[in-house]
Amino acid sequence: MRVHIATDHAGLELSHHLIEHLGGQGHEVIDHGPKEYDAEDDYPSFCINAALAVAADQASGTEALGIVLGGSGNGEQIAANKVKGIRAALAWNLGTAKLAREHNDANVVAVGGRQHSVEEATAIIEAFLAEPFSRAERHVRRIGKIAHYEETGEVLA
């Protein structure tokens, strides 16, 4: 699977670990930055570029997911969710990571690098990447309503 990854300065060490770790598992990992530590970096551009790449890959039929990292993961999730077609979920444990995929078909996971050890964060991300979408009718219906709103601005009942 292709995995797009982006971070801010607070998640940089975790990002470097994940690029090596996930690449070693056979994933094609594409780093959207930053390349070096800068406490004044602006994470939105990195995260939006990763999300754009996920959306483009999925639109072309390429199996791809994304990872955005930060101190808490909140801002990174917000930035990724501004991209059409992206469903970014903040995961803080194995259960939220799995449910993000199983119920919401999330295609980007956000994790707070300052909230977890490297081992915990790695396990959360591995769980997210491994979990399939359930395709249960109620989840498909709900995701469809979100997509409809994203496309038209109309809220369906």
Stockholm file with secondary structure:
# STOCKHOLM 1.0

chainA/1-157         MRVHIATDHAGLELSHHLIEHLGGQGHEVIDHGPKEYDAEDDYPSFCINAALAVAADQASGTEALGIVLGGSGNGEQIAANKVKGIRAALAWNLGTAKLAREHNDANVVAVGGRQHSVEEATAIIEAFLAEPFSRAERHVRRIGKIAHYEETGEVLA
#=GR chainA/1-157 SS CEEEEEECGGGHHHHHHHHHHHHHTTCEEEECSCSSCCTTCCHHHHHHHHHHHHHHHHHTTCCEEEEEEESSSHHHHHHHTTSTTCCEEECCSHHHHHHHHHTTCCSEEEEETTTSCHHHHHHHHHHHHHCCCCCCHHHHHHHHHHHHHHHHCCCCC
#=GC SS_cons         CEEEEEECGGGHHHHHHHHHHHHHTTCEEEECSCSSCCTTCCHHHHHHHHHHHHHHHHHTTCCEEEEEEESSSHHHHHHHTTSTTCCEEECCSHHHHHHHHHTTCCSEEEEETTTSCHHHHHHHHHHHHHCCCCCCHHHHHHHHHHHHHHHHCCCCC
//
